[in-house]
């Protein structure tokens, strides 16, 4: 019963490096989300996807890219890491919410990313 | 655009006492969900309680209940008989239903301390 799996759990990057944060879910969920959580703050939506092949920007998309080639996977790419991207990143997924039908959002355990 | 505001960065409560965490939101939409999430030091995001905007009755889950005032756009969380395990960050969140994107917007959080 894996749920939402994020890798890696921790990573330190140098300014200007690139990396991909992996997220996979085994619940056949259509909706997937990437959030960042800065110290002492709430979660801010970076990108989201409503199904394979469909992605859209959230509140803070600059500096990030995503793809959704399969239902299971929703990787987040940082192309040129900057200190402002130091944060904890959460991936989440849910079934398609329906009017008056509640579908919970399942979260991964997060990736702590430091950029020095 | 929707916003979620938590004006209490930190609250304290004696064990076994009751505490209320405040949340206000702004939206022009008529159909939405509101949530309270708990985040312990483990970083997990744990759903505490949810409220459907179309329901007038306040949601309850064991020791947790909400006071949902739709006209005032207020959504407070009451924790009764506080326990040491309730100590955590609490986030209020809004999910849009009208737009079909089901995006979540989180407040900045309230850190709850439980005093023995």
Interface residues (C-beta under 8 A of the other chain):
Chain A: X31 X33 X35 X40 X41 X42 X43 X44 X45 X48 X50 X56 X58 X59 X88 X90 X92 X94 X96 X97 X99 X100 X102 X104 X105 X107 X109 X110
Chain B: X4 X6 X9 X31 X33 X43 X44 X45 X47 X50 X52 X54 X91 X93 X95 X97 X101 X102 X103 X104 X105 X106 X107 X108 X109
